[in-house]
Amino acid sequence: MSTVYSDIAISADGYAAGPHQSEDAPLGEFPENWLHGWMFDAYEENKAEVDAIVDSGATIMGRNMFGPVRGEWDRDWRGWWGDDPPYHGPVFVLTHFAHDPIEMEGGTTFHFVTDGIHAAFERARAAAGDRNISIAGGASTVNQYLAAGLLEELRLHITPCILGAGERVFDGVPMQALERVSVRATSLVTHVTYRPVRA
């Protein structure tokens, strides 16, 4: 059975991105290994969690996660990940501005959805078939799907740092109960998986 999940690294105070985001500092200004060092500096220790991030048949992300271009598409931007992004399947990018699909190496195609989170979800569901759907982020996108009741599993990767400002998970999400499914601590991160409790 497929699952709609999100994997997102956050600081101890809940931020998935820090202050002063820019093209040079897409996640904000703080030491670059604070949020994601566990994925690279301690990959073997966290291999299962890292590999699970892109174990989906389709991915949904916000425009800010795709790139720094704001407003109309006025430059040839193809994502942060180089010619072979790690998704290897269809990625649906939420945006207010139409754009033709962008085909990349390795099977990744970015599709741009202008009619909201539900339309993106239906397109991802059709593309994924019986495989999982990943809500990749950023925090604003995760919060929208959580608030809409469409997210079935939230995997938080909590890092031992305090950012103090930025983009926080759970902002704007209504009161609800979460069931803790699992927790695993490693040297650089604590992995906690929750499922929203449905009435």
C-alpha positions in Angstrom: 0.0 0.0 0.0 1.4 3.4 -0.9 2.1 6.2 1.5 2.1 10.0 1.2 5.2 11.0 3.2 7.5 13.9 3.9 11.1 13.8 5.0 12.4 17.1 6.3 15.5 18.0 8.3 14.8 20.6 11.0 16.7 22.4 13.7 15.9 21.7 17.4 13.6 24.7 17.3 11.7 23.5 14.3 13.2 25.4 11.4 13.7 23.7 8.0 15.4 26.8 6.6 17.1 29.7 8.4 17.1 33.4 7.9 18.2 35.4 4.8 17.6 32.7 2.2 19.2 33.6 -1.2 20.7 31.9 -4.3 24.1 31.8 -2.5 22.5 30.5 0.7 19.3 28.6 -0.4 18.5 27.4 3.1 19.5 30.6 4.9 22.7 31.8 6.6 24.1 29.3 9.1 26.9 26.7 9.0 26.0 24.5 6.0 26.4 21.1 7.7 24.0 22.0 10.6 20.8 20.7 9.0 22.0 18.2 6.5 25.5 17.1 7.6 24.0 13.8 8.8 23.2 12.9 5.2 26.8 13.4 4.0 29.2 13.3 7.0 27.5 10.3 8.5 25.9 8.7 5.5 26.6 5.1 6.5 25.1 5.7 10.0 21.9 7.1 8.4 21.8 5.2 5.2 18.3 3.8 5.6 16.8 7.2 6.3 18.7 8.9 3.4 17.7 6.2 0.9 14.1 6.4 2.0 13.9 10.1 1.1 13.6 9.5 -2.6 11.8 6.1 -2.5 8.7 7.4 -4.2 6.9 7.1 -7.6 6.3 10.9 -7.7 7.4 14.0 -5.8 5.8 17.3 -5.0 7.8 20.4 -4.0 7.3 24.1 -3.7 8.7 26.6 -6.1 11.2 27.9 -3.5 12.6 24.4 -3.2 13.0 24.1 -6.9 15.0 27.3 -7.2 15.5 31.0 -6.4 13.5 32.4 -9.4 10.6 34.5 -8.3 7.7 35.9 -10.3 7.8 35.2 -14.1 10.3 32.7 -15.3 12.9 35.1 -16.6 15.9 32.7 -16.7 16.8 29.2 -17.6 16.8 27.6 -14.2 16.8 23.7 -14.0 17.0 23.1 -10.2 19.7 22.9 -7.6 20.8 19.3 -8.3 22.7 19.4 -11.5 21.9 17.4 -14.7 20.8 14.2 -12.8 18.6 15.1 -9.9 18.0 12.4 -7.2 14.3 12.0 -7.8 14.4 9.8 -11.0 10.7 10.2 -11.6 8.1 12.9 -12.1 8.4 16.0 -9.8 5.4 18.4 -9.5 6.5 21.9 -8.7 3.9 24.3 -7.1 3.9 27.7 -8.8 1.7 30.6 -9.8 3.5 30.9 -13.1 3.2 28.4 -16.0 6.3 26.7 -17.3 6.9 23.9 -19.8 8.1 20.6 -18.3 11.9 20.2 -17.9 13.3 16.8 -18.6 16.5 15.9 -16.9 18.9 12.9 -16.9 18.1 9.8 -14.9 14.3 9.9 -15.5 13.5 13.1 -13.5 11.0 15.5 -15.2 9.9 18.7 -13.5 6.2 19.5 -14.1 4.9 22.9 -13.1 1.4 23.0 -11.5 -0.4 26.4 -11.3 -3.8 25.2 -9.9 -2.9 24.4 -6.3 -1.9 21.6 -3.9 -4.9 19.4 -4.7 -4.3 19.4 -8.4 -0.6 18.6 -7.8 -1.6 15.8 -5.5 -4.0 14.3 -8.1 -1.3 14.4 -10.8 1.3 12.9 -8.4 -1.2 10.1 -7.5 -1.8 9.3 -11.1 1.9 9.3 -11.9 3.0 7.2 -8.9 0.6 4.4 -9.4 1.0 2.0 -6.4 4.2 3.6 -5.3 4.7 6.3 -2.6 4.3 10.0 -3.0 6.9 12.3 -1.4 6.0 15.8 -0.3 9.6 17.1 -0.5 9.3 20.6 0.9 10.1 23.2 1.8 8.4 23.7 5.2 5.6 25.8 3.7 4.6 23.0 1.2 4.8 20.3 3.9 2.6 22.5 6.2 0.0 23.0 3.5 -0.3 19.2 2.9 -0.4 18.5 6.6 -3.1 21.1 7.1 -5.1 19.7 4.2 -5.1 16.2 5.7 -3.2 14.7 2.8 0.1 13.8 4.5 0.1 10.3 6.0 3.6 10.1 7.4 5.9 12.9 8.6 9.5 12.0 9.0 11.4 14.7 11.0 15.2 14.6 11.1 16.0 16.7 14.1 19.4 18.2 14.2 21.2 19.6 17.4 21.2 23.3 16.4 19.0 26.4 17.0 18.4 28.7 14.0 16.1 31.1 15.8 14.3 32.3 12.6 13.4 31.2 9.1 10.8 28.8 7.8 9.3 26.5 10.4 7.5 23.2 10.2 3.9 23.3 11.6 3.4 27.0 11.1 -0.3 27.5 10.1 -1.1 23.8 10.8 -4.3 23.4 12.8 -4.4 21.6 16.1 -4.2 17.8 15.7 -2.8 14.7 17.3 0.2 12.8 16.0 1.0 9.2 16.6 4.8 8.5 17.1 5.7 5.6 14.9 9.4 5.4 15.5 12.4 7.2 16.9 16.1 6.6 16.3 19.0 8.7 17.4 22.4 8.8 15.7 25.4 10.9 16.3 24.3 13.9 14.2 20.5 13.6 14.1 17.4 12.1 15.7 14.9 10.5 13.3 11.3 10.7 14.4 8.4 9.5 12.4 4.8 10.6 13.1 1.4 9.8 11.6 -1.5 12.2 11.9 -4.3 10.6 13.9 -7.4 10.6 11.7 -10.8 10.9 13.5 
